[in-house]
Amino acid sequence: DMAEPIQQLTRNNNPQERQTIPFTLIQRKEKLGDLLYEKRQYGKAKWACIKMKEKQYEQSICLGFMKLMRYICEQNSSGLYLGITVPIVTIVHTNEAQSAMTQAVTVAYYLPEVLQDEPPHPFDSDIIIEEWPATIVYSR
């Protein structure tokens, strides 16, 4: 099922073609010279998002990522490969009391700068295009 998107990604897997999302570094945490995480602020932008709720947290992330890869690799209204932006963001959801994680996760793909004004529509109705306000992200 993923053969075509993986082939497309492999053909286009040139590190110079990956767009790093512009951000402001707020904090960087290291331990013995190894990076543990960075706290980053991203500006207002449009993201392709999918919310998944599988039995396993890891399944939700993998399935959400695969659906986004199909969108990136031609299953969109432009019919074109959209390009890779890094990082792909995973949002972990908590219960109302914020005391425990829920099974739901959101996997999100930052739309490249050239697509911000008019993002291609996804063929998969589970993927929605959202405009996020400036956002804090923890990256590792």
Residue frames as qw, qx, qy, qz and C-alpha x, y, z in Angstrom:
[[0.000, 0.884, 0.467, 0.000, 0.00, 0.00, 0.00],
 [0.232, -0.902, 0.101, 0.350, 2.91, 2.35, 0.70],
 [0.748, 0.039, 0.396, 0.531, 5.15, 1.19, -2.17],
 [0.381, 0.718, 0.288, 0.506, 4.39, 4.16, -4.45],
 [0.224, -0.963, 0.025, -0.145, 4.81, 6.87, -1.76],
 [0.708, -0.547, 0.315, 0.317, 8.06, 5.25, -0.57],
 [0.684, 0.268, 0.383, 0.560, 9.39, 5.08, -4.16],
 [0.164, 0.884, 0.193, 0.394, 8.43, 8.72, -4.67],
 [0.460, -0.876, 0.141, 0.025, 10.14, 9.72, -1.44],
 [0.788, -0.247, 0.357, 0.436, 13.24, 7.70, -2.36],
 [0.546, 0.547, 0.319, 0.549, 13.44, 9.40, -5.76],
 [0.007, 0.859, 0.052, 0.509, 13.15, 12.74, -4.02],
 [0.753, -0.618, -0.131, 0.184, 15.22, 11.87, -0.95],
 [0.541, 0.450, -0.144, 0.696, 17.82, 14.54, -1.50],
 [0.435, -0.532, -0.466, 0.557, 18.70, 16.18, 1.87],
 [0.151, -0.088, 0.094, 0.980, 19.12, 19.55, 0.14],
 [0.273, -0.345, -0.552, -0.708, 15.44, 19.35, -0.91],
 [0.431, -0.565, -0.676, 0.195, 14.18, 19.01, 2.67],
 [0.031, -0.676, -0.002, -0.737, 12.91, 22.29, 3.98],
 [0.360, -0.223, -0.673, 0.606, 13.61, 22.96, 7.63],
 [0.180, -0.834, -0.482, -0.200, 10.72, 24.78, 9.22],
 [0.203, 0.540, -0.257, 0.775, 11.81, 28.26, 10.35],
 [0.635, -0.648, -0.420, 0.021, 11.84, 28.55, 14.14],
 [0.041, -0.775, 0.384, -0.501, 13.25, 30.50, 17.05],
 [0.654, -0.045, -0.689, 0.308, 15.24, 28.44, 19.54],
 [0.468, -0.761, -0.011, -0.449, 13.96, 29.08, 23.06],
 [0.580, -0.600, 0.527, -0.161, 15.85, 26.44, 25.03],
 [0.726, 0.375, -0.574, -0.040, 18.31, 23.63, 24.37],
 [0.724, -0.535, 0.372, -0.226, 18.83, 20.84, 26.91],
 [0.654, 0.457, -0.599, 0.061, 21.96, 18.70, 26.73],
 [0.792, -0.537, 0.276, -0.096, 23.43, 16.03, 28.96],
 [0.673, -0.371, 0.524, 0.368, 27.10, 15.10, 28.67],
 [0.056, -0.398, 0.548, 0.734, 27.26, 16.73, 25.24],
 [0.070, 0.293, 0.886, 0.353, 24.24, 14.86, 23.85],
 [0.318, -0.140, -0.113, -0.931, 21.15, 16.81, 22.84],
 [0.159, 0.255, 0.888, -0.348, 18.14, 15.74, 24.89],
 [0.233, 0.729, 0.636, 0.097, 15.63, 18.19, 23.39],
 [0.153, 0.068, 0.086, 0.982, 15.07, 21.66, 22.04],
 [0.142, 0.701, 0.588, -0.376, 12.19, 23.96, 22.85],
 [0.238, 0.076, 0.451, 0.857, 11.30, 25.88, 19.67],
 [0.327, 0.608, 0.389, -0.609, 8.79, 28.50, 18.65],
 [0.317, 0.254, 0.695, 0.594, 7.33, 28.22, 15.16],
 [0.178, 0.174, -0.020, -0.968, 5.50, 31.14, 13.54],
 [0.644, 0.384, 0.383, -0.540, 1.90, 31.14, 12.34],
 [0.142, 0.341, -0.777, -0.509, 1.57, 28.69, 9.43],
 [0.844, 0.099, -0.083, -0.521, -0.60, 26.14, 7.67],
 [0.203, -0.331, 0.920, -0.063, -0.20, 22.47, 8.51],
 [0.711, -0.020, -0.550, -0.438, -1.74, 19.27, 7.10],
 [0.289, -0.329, 0.727, -0.529, -2.98, 17.37, 10.16],
 [0.693, -0.137, -0.619, -0.343, -4.49, 14.01, 10.91],
 [0.467, -0.430, 0.544, -0.549, -5.83, 12.85, 14.26],
 [0.641, 0.087, -0.750, -0.137, -5.50, 9.12, 14.95],
 [0.559, -0.424, 0.468, -0.537, -6.79, 7.00, 17.82],
 [0.742, 0.154, -0.645, -0.098, -5.49, 3.44, 17.56],
 [0.845, -0.488, -0.219, 0.005, -5.06, 0.99, 20.46],
 [0.745, -0.274, -0.006, 0.608, -1.32, 1.62, 20.57],
 [0.066, -0.881, 0.054, 0.465, 0.22, 5.11, 20.62],
 [0.301, -0.401, 0.650, 0.571, 2.90, 3.94, 18.13],
 [0.359, 0.403, 0.793, 0.281, 0.25, 2.61, 15.72],
 [0.144, 0.899, 0.353, -0.215, -1.48, 5.98, 15.70],
 [0.145, -0.769, 0.337, 0.523, 1.77, 7.76, 14.84],
 [0.344, -0.148, 0.794, 0.480, 2.72, 5.27, 12.10],
 [0.312, 0.570, 0.742, 0.162, -0.72, 5.23, 10.46],
 [0.067, 0.926, 0.189, -0.321, -1.01, 8.99, 10.64],
 [0.222, -0.626, 0.496, 0.559, 2.44, 9.41, 9.12],
 [0.374, 0.113, 0.823, 0.413, 1.63, 6.97, 6.30],
 [0.259, 0.780, 0.569, -0.005, -1.56, 8.89, 5.45],
 [0.037, -0.904, 0.086, 0.418, 0.37, 12.18, 5.42],
 [0.352, -0.364, 0.670, 0.543, 3.02, 10.61, 3.17],
 [0.393, 0.465, 0.746, 0.271, 0.33, 9.71, 0.64],
 [0.115, 0.940, 0.267, -0.176, -0.81, 13.35, 0.69],
 [0.236, -0.761, 0.376, 0.472, 2.78, 14.57, 0.28],
 [0.288, -0.225, 0.803, 0.471, 3.47, 12.06, -2.53],
 [0.113, -0.022, -0.646, -0.755, 0.79, 13.09, -5.04],
 [0.165, -0.529, -0.828, -0.080, -2.54, 12.20, -3.37],
 [0.063, -0.573, -0.292, 0.763, -3.52, 15.84, -3.34],
 [0.462, 0.780, 0.350, -0.235, -5.37, 18.26, -5.65],
 [0.127, 0.811, -0.423, -0.385, -2.13, 19.37, -7.34],
 [0.968, 0.250, -0.008, -0.019, -1.18, 15.77, -8.19],
 [0.468, 0.687, -0.436, 0.345, 2.42, 16.66, -7.37],
 [0.721, -0.219, -0.444, 0.484, 5.03, 15.64, -4.84],
 [0.198, -0.950, -0.162, -0.177, 4.87, 18.46, -2.26],
 [0.365, 0.582, -0.490, 0.537, 8.33, 18.09, -0.76],
 [0.695, -0.398, -0.536, 0.268, 9.45, 17.17, 2.71],
 [0.110, -0.764, 0.242, -0.588, 9.57, 19.59, 5.59],
 [0.688, -0.170, -0.618, 0.340, 11.20, 18.63, 8.87],
 [0.117, -0.042, 0.976, -0.179, 10.24, 17.92, 11.51],
 [0.489, -0.380, -0.622, -0.479, 6.93, 16.11, 11.16],
 [0.211, -0.337, 0.504, -0.766, 5.17, 17.00, 14.44],
 [0.481, -0.330, -0.809, -0.075, 3.35, 14.57, 16.73],
 [0.310, -0.428, 0.249, -0.812, 0.95, 16.07, 19.26],
 [0.311, -0.181, -0.906, 0.222, 0.10, 13.93, 22.26],
 [0.409, -0.529, -0.204, -0.715, -3.34, 14.63, 23.69],
 [0.104, 0.038, -0.805, 0.582, -4.23, 14.49, 27.38],
 [0.189, -0.608, -0.771, -0.014, -7.47, 14.08, 29.27],
 [0.090, -0.863, -0.249, -0.430, -9.41, 17.14, 30.46],
 [0.601, -0.792, 0.024, 0.100, -7.55, 17.22, 33.78],
 [0.440, 0.766, -0.448, 0.139, -4.26, 16.97, 31.86],
 [0.582, -0.558, 0.559, -0.193, -3.30, 14.15, 34.23],
 [0.680, -0.062, 0.713, 0.158, -2.97, 11.35, 31.66],
 [0.100, 0.304, -0.621, -0.716, -2.31, 10.83, 27.98],
 [0.778, 0.313, 0.298, -0.457, -5.18, 9.71, 25.78],
 [0.728, 0.093, 0.605, 0.310, -4.85, 7.28, 22.87],
 [0.473, 0.841, 0.250, 0.080, -5.40, 10.13, 20.40],
 [0.468, -0.419, 0.252, 0.736, -2.43, 11.73, 18.66],
 [0.479, 0.852, 0.100, -0.186, -2.23, 14.31, 15.91],
 [0.660, -0.109, 0.391, 0.632, 0.46, 13.97, 13.27],
 [0.246, 0.918, 0.158, -0.268, 1.16, 17.21, 11.41],
 [0.662, 0.167, 0.338, 0.648, 3.12, 18.23, 8.31],
 [0.046, -0.712, -0.014, 0.701, 4.20, 21.84, 7.80],
 [0.654, 0.669, 0.332, 0.120, 3.27, 22.91, 4.29],
 [0.598, 0.006, 0.159, 0.785, 6.30, 24.26, 2.39],
 [0.061, -0.494, -0.099, 0.862, 6.54, 28.06, 2.08],
 [0.115, 0.086, -0.567, -0.811, 5.47, 28.01, -1.60],
 [0.307, -0.369, -0.823, -0.305, 2.21, 26.25, -0.61],
 [0.116, -0.276, -0.618, 0.726, 1.30, 28.33, 2.44],
 [0.291, 0.199, -0.012, -0.936, -1.06, 30.68, 0.55],
 [0.777, 0.176, -0.169, -0.580, -2.89, 27.94, -1.40],
 [0.343, -0.312, 0.884, -0.066, -2.29, 24.45, -0.01],
 [0.438, 0.036, -0.760, -0.479, -3.36, 21.53, -2.21],
 [0.745, -0.250, 0.183, -0.591, -6.46, 19.77, -0.91],
 [0.206, -0.268, 0.940, -0.051, -5.91, 16.23, 0.40],
 [0.554, -0.050, -0.659, -0.507, -7.85, 13.38, -1.21],
 [0.441, -0.237, -0.817, 0.285, -8.03, 11.71, 2.22],
 [0.316, -0.729, -0.258, -0.549, -10.90, 13.33, 4.14],
 [0.739, -0.550, -0.285, 0.264, -9.17, 12.48, 7.46],
 [0.527, -0.067, -0.010, 0.847, -6.44, 15.02, 6.65],
 [0.027, 0.937, 0.349, -0.002, -7.35, 18.61, 7.34],
 [0.453, 0.401, -0.080, 0.792, -5.45, 21.81, 6.61],
 [0.408, -0.820, -0.356, 0.185, -5.20, 24.00, 9.70],
 [0.279, 0.709, -0.204, 0.614, -3.67, 27.38, 10.26],
 [0.686, -0.460, -0.418, 0.378, -1.82, 27.25, 13.55],
 [0.124, -0.980, 0.098, -0.121, -0.93, 30.33, 15.55],
 [0.221, 0.653, -0.660, 0.298, 2.67, 30.69, 16.70],
 [0.935, -0.250, -0.177, -0.181, 3.37, 27.36, 18.39],
 [0.260, -0.677, 0.674, -0.140, 5.83, 25.98, 20.94],
 [0.941, 0.169, -0.272, -0.113, 7.29, 22.59, 19.98],
 [0.546, -0.609, 0.574, 0.036, 9.67, 20.28, 21.86],
 [0.791, 0.516, -0.306, -0.116, 12.01, 18.51, 19.45],
 [0.589, -0.562, 0.575, 0.085, 14.49, 15.71, 19.95]]
